[in-house]
């Protein structure tokens, strides 16, 4: 009798997992966490009314991406701070595209190293129309692999539990 119950439990668990897995395939993004999408906006920061401002575009893994009007000679660290910081950014691979003819090009910055340097070191300054991209950290294990491992461990624990119930009932 217990064998029938444990086999029914196993079948029920497997069918539940199959149903859950197939319904999750249709869900987009991370189904454990619902986040409002990032919205680009314009932000203006100045310390005095007569201070001249430059426009800088900031996208990527920051809390408030958008166009920032900031004082001239603002550095990249201050821009990240003004954008509300970041939770999951790869601070070692920030890209800055400069359009200023004297500095034109794309620069890859390691902000982690920049934060560790002394105060008198040359800080990377932003100029008019710079474009800053802060990439998101890549997870060690993708969501799909993590989901698969979770499901396999759940099925294994259900099967082992039913085997133990069957053994102890004899």
C-alpha positions as CSV (number, residue, x, y, z in Angstrom):
1,X,0.0,0.0,0.0
2,X,2.8,2.4,0.9
3,X,4.5,1.5,-2.4
4,X,1.4,2.6,-4.3
5,X,1.3,5.9,-2.3
6,X,5.0,6.6,-2.9
7,X,4.7,5.8,-6.6
8,X,1.7,8.1,-6.8
9,X,3.6,10.8,-5.0
10,X,6.5,10.5,-7.3
11,X,4.2,10.6,-10.4
12,X,2.4,13.7,-9.0
13,X,5.7,15.4,-8.2
14,X,7.1,14.7,-11.7
15,X,4.0,15.9,-13.4
16,X,3.9,19.0,-11.3
17,X,7.5,19.7,-12.1
18,X,6.9,19.2,-15.8
19,X,3.9,21.5,-15.7
20,X,5.9,24.1,-13.8
21,X,8.9,23.9,-16.1
22,X,6.8,24.1,-19.3
23,X,4.9,27.1,-18.1
24,X,8.0,28.9,-17.0
25,X,9.5,28.5,-20.5
26,X,6.9,31.0,-21.7
27,X,7.7,33.5,-19.1
28,X,10.3,36.1,-20.1
29,X,13.2,37.2,-18.0
30,X,13.8,36.3,-14.4
31,X,10.5,34.8,-13.0
32,X,11.6,35.1,-9.3
33,X,11.9,38.8,-9.4
34,X,9.7,41.4,-10.9
35,X,11.5,44.6,-11.7
36,X,10.3,47.8,-13.4
37,X,12.2,48.4,-16.6
38,X,14.9,51.0,-16.5
39,X,13.7,54.3,-18.0
40,X,16.1,56.7,-19.6
41,X,15.7,60.3,-18.3
42,X,17.5,63.6,-18.1
43,X,19.2,64.7,-15.0
44,X,20.7,68.1,-14.2
45,X,23.4,68.5,-11.5
46,X,25.1,71.7,-10.6
47,X,26.6,73.2,-7.5
48,X,26.1,76.9,-8.4
49,X,23.6,78.6,-10.8
50,X,26.4,80.0,-13.0
51,X,28.3,76.8,-13.5
52,X,28.5,75.6,-17.1
53,X,27.3,72.1,-17.8
54,X,28.1,69.3,-20.3
55,X,25.8,66.6,-21.5
56,X,26.9,63.0,-21.0
57,X,24.9,59.8,-21.9
58,X,25.0,57.0,-19.3
59,X,23.6,53.5,-20.0
60,X,24.0,50.1,-18.6
61,X,24.0,48.6,-15.1
62,X,23.3,51.8,-13.1
63,X,20.2,52.6,-11.0
64,X,19.3,55.7,-13.1
65,X,20.5,55.6,-16.7
66,X,20.0,58.6,-18.9
67,X,21.4,61.9,-20.1
68,X,23.3,63.8,-17.4
69,X,24.0,67.5,-17.5
70,X,27.0,67.7,-15.1
71,X,29.7,70.3,-14.4
72,X,32.7,70.3,-16.6
73,X,35.6,68.2,-15.4
74,X,33.3,65.8,-13.6
75,X,35.0,62.4,-13.2
76,X,33.5,59.0,-14.0
77,X,33.3,58.1,-10.3
78,X,31.1,61.1,-9.5
79,X,28.9,60.3,-12.5
80,X,28.3,56.7,-11.2
81,X,27.5,58.2,-7.8
82,X,25.0,60.7,-9.3
83,X,23.3,57.8,-11.2
84,X,22.5,56.1,-7.9
85,X,25.4,53.7,-8.0
86,X,25.1,50.1,-9.1
87,X,24.3,46.7,-7.7
88,X,25.6,44.4,-10.3
89,X,28.0,46.3,-12.6
90,X,31.3,45.0,-14.0
91,X,33.3,48.0,-12.8
92,X,36.5,46.6,-14.4
93,X,35.2,47.0,-18.0
94,X,33.5,50.4,-18.4
95,X,33.5,51.8,-21.9
96,X,33.6,55.5,-22.6
97,X,33.3,56.9,-26.1
98,X,34.7,60.4,-26.4
99,X,33.8,62.7,-29.3
100,X,36.1,65.6,-28.4
101,X,38.6,65.9,-31.3
102,X,41.5,66.1,-29.0
103,X,40.6,62.8,-27.2
104,X,38.4,61.0,-29.8
105,X,38.1,57.2,-29.4
106,X,36.8,54.5,-27.2
107,X,38.4,53.9,-23.8
108,X,38.0,50.9,-21.5
109,X,38.3,51.9,-17.8
110,X,38.9,49.8,-14.8
111,X,37.1,51.8,-12.1
112,X,38.0,49.4,-9.4
113,X,41.7,50.3,-10.0
114,X,40.8,53.9,-10.3
115,X,39.2,53.9,-6.9
116,X,42.3,52.4,-5.4
117,X,44.7,55.0,-6.8
118,X,45.9,57.9,-4.8
119,X,44.0,61.2,-4.8
120,X,46.7,63.0,-6.8
121,X,46.6,60.5,-9.7
122,X,45.2,61.6,-13.0
123,X,41.4,61.0,-12.9
124,X,39.5,60.3,-16.1
125,X,37.4,63.4,-16.7
126,X,34.3,63.5,-18.8
127,X,33.7,66.0,-21.6
128,X,30.7,67.2,-23.7
129,X,28.8,64.4,-25.5
130,X,30.7,61.5,-23.9
131,X,28.9,58.2,-24.0
132,X,29.4,55.9,-21.0
133,X,28.4,52.2,-21.0
134,X,28.6,50.2,-17.7
135,X,28.2,46.5,-18.4
136,X,26.4,44.1,-16.1
137,X,28.4,41.3,-14.4
138,X,28.0,38.0,-16.0
139,X,26.8,35.3,-13.5
140,X,28.9,32.2,-13.1
141,X,25.9,30.0,-13.7
142,X,23.1,31.1,-16.0
143,X,19.4,31.1,-14.9
144,X,18.6,28.1,-17.1
145,X,21.4,26.0,-15.6
146,X,20.4,27.0,-12.1
147,X,16.8,26.2,-12.8
148,X,17.7,22.8,-14.2
149,X,19.9,21.9,-11.2
150,X,17.1,22.9,-8.8
151,X,14.6,20.7,-10.6
152,X,16.9,17.7,-10.8
153,X,17.7,18.0,-7.1
154,X,14.0,18.3,-6.3
155,X,13.1,15.2,-8.3
156,X,16.0,13.3,-6.8
157,X,14.9,14.2,-3.2
158,X,11.3,13.1,-4.0
159,X,12.4,9.8,-5.4
160,X,14.8,9.2,-2.5
161,X,12.1,10.1,0.0
162,X,9.7,7.6,-1.6
163,X,12.4,4.9,-1.6
164,X,13.0,5.5,2.1
165,X,9.3,5.4,2.9
166,X,9.0,2.1,1.0
167,X,12.1,0.6,2.8
168,X,10.9,1.7,6.3
169,X,7.4,0.3,5.7
170,X,8.6,-3.2,5.1
